[in-house]
Each structure stands twice: as structure tokens, then as C-alpha cells.
Amino acid sequence: MDESDLQTVPVDNTYREVITLNGRDFQRYAVENSIYFAPVDDDEIERLHYQHELFNMVFENRLIFPPVPRPRRILECGSGSGAWAIEVAEQYPECEVIGLDIYPYPVPEEIPDNVDFQVDDLNSP
């Protein structure tokens, strides 16, 4: 067992619980702990994908600032829909990419082997 595995735990169902407010789904844990207040439903995933595409247009498909010629490990905090992590993993197949978010968003069926999505509360010790 890798030493880093000693610090990981299975995702508690608490992170999956949602509450519906004004017709939108929000993560109960995030709202009750005053951590994150954006919805976590399909409409939000779609908005995040559009936002990613807009940034691609504005930044001419540059994903990393400043340029790093051969990144080895990338941690994306607040990975949301996972679009950026997936795209950067495809662009740098030798790089280990970890996408971290407080909510377990659905992960697309086909993702690069070098990307791993994890759930954690970055506000806790």
C-alpha cells in the first residue's frame, strides 16, 4: 500500500446529499458548513462546461499559466465538471493530474488514465 493511501478514506454519503432550493440542487454539506453556495445539478455542470470553452477561446487553448514545458504533477483544486483536468491530462499524457472537489460530480465514462478525481473538503485540516 502506498503511504499516501493511508490518508484517504472512502467518500462519505454526506458529500452526496443535496437539498433543493428554488428548483436547484445544492450540496447539503457545503451549504450547512458555509463552504460553497453554487448549485451541483446538471444545469451547473453544463454552465461549467460552457465556462471552460469560453476560457479556451479567450486564452487561445492555453491551459497552464505560466507555460510549463513538461509538467509532472498537477493538482486542480475545485475541479467541478472535470473539463479542465481531463483536457490538461490529454495534452500532457506523461503528467499525473488530480482533480479535487468538495462535491462528487459525475465523472465521464472515458477519461485519460493519468487523471484521478477525488473528493475532499479543502477547508478542513
N, C-alpha and C positions, 0 to 999 in steps of 0.2 A: 504494500500500500504506500502510495506517495505521501510524504509528510504533509503536503497541502490538503490532502483529503481528510486529515484529522480535524480540520476546522470547518468542513462543510457538513451540512445537515439536510435531510430531505425537506422540500418545500412544505410548510405547514399549510393546511387548508385555510387558515386565517388569511393568508395572502390572496386566496382565490375568491373570497366573499365579496360581493358587490351590494351596493344599495342603489336604488333608483330615485333620482331627484329630478323633477321637471322632465321626465321622459328620457333621461340619460343615465347610464350606469357608471358608478364611481367605486373605486376600491374602498371598502369599509375601513380597513386597517389604516390607510393613508389619510382618510378624512378624519377618523376618530383621533388620530395622533397628530393632526395638523401638519402633515408632511407634504401632500401632493393633492391638488384640487382639480386636475383636469380629468375628463371622463376616460374610461378604459373600454369603451364599446367599439363596435365595428366602424361607426362614423369617425371616431377618433383615430383609429388605425388608418383609415382612408385619408384623413387630414394629414397625418404624419407622413404618409407616402407622397402626397402632393407637395408637402413642405420640402421633403428630401429632393424631389425632382426640381423644385424651384431653386434650391441651393445649388444643385448640379448645373443648372442653366447660368445662374449668376456667377458662379466660381469656375465656369468652363470645365466641369467634371473633375476639378481638383478636390480630392477627399481629405488630404492631410496638409495642415499649415503649421509651421513652415515645411517645405519639402524634406522628406526623409528618404534617402535613396533606397535602402533595403531594411525596412523596419522588421524587427524580430518578434516583438510582442506589443499588442495594442489592447488597452482596456477602454471600452466605451462605457461611461457612467451615464445612465439614463437612456438605454438603448431603444426603448419604446417599441416600435414596429420591427426593428432589426434591420431596416433597409440599408442604413449606412454600414453597419458591421458586416453584412453579407457582401455588399459591394466592395468594401475595402479588402475583405478576405479573398474575393475573386481576383482583385487587382494584384494582391501580394500573396500568392499561394504558399510561400515559404514562411509566412508570418502567422503566429498564433494570435487569434482575435477573440477577445472575451467581451460579450455584450451583457451588461449588468443593469437590471431594472428592479424597482420595488414591486412591480406587478408582473405576473407570469403571462405576458401576451402570448397568443398562439404563434408558434414558430412554423414557418413554411415547411412543407414536407421535404423539399430538396434544398439543402443548404450545403455550402462547402465544408469539407472535412476539417478545415482549420479554424472554424468558428464555433464557439460554445456560448450558449445563452444561460445565464444564471440569474437567480432571484435573491435579492438581499436589500436590507434597509441600510443605506449608507449613512443614515442619521444615528444609528445605534453604535455603541462601542464595538 
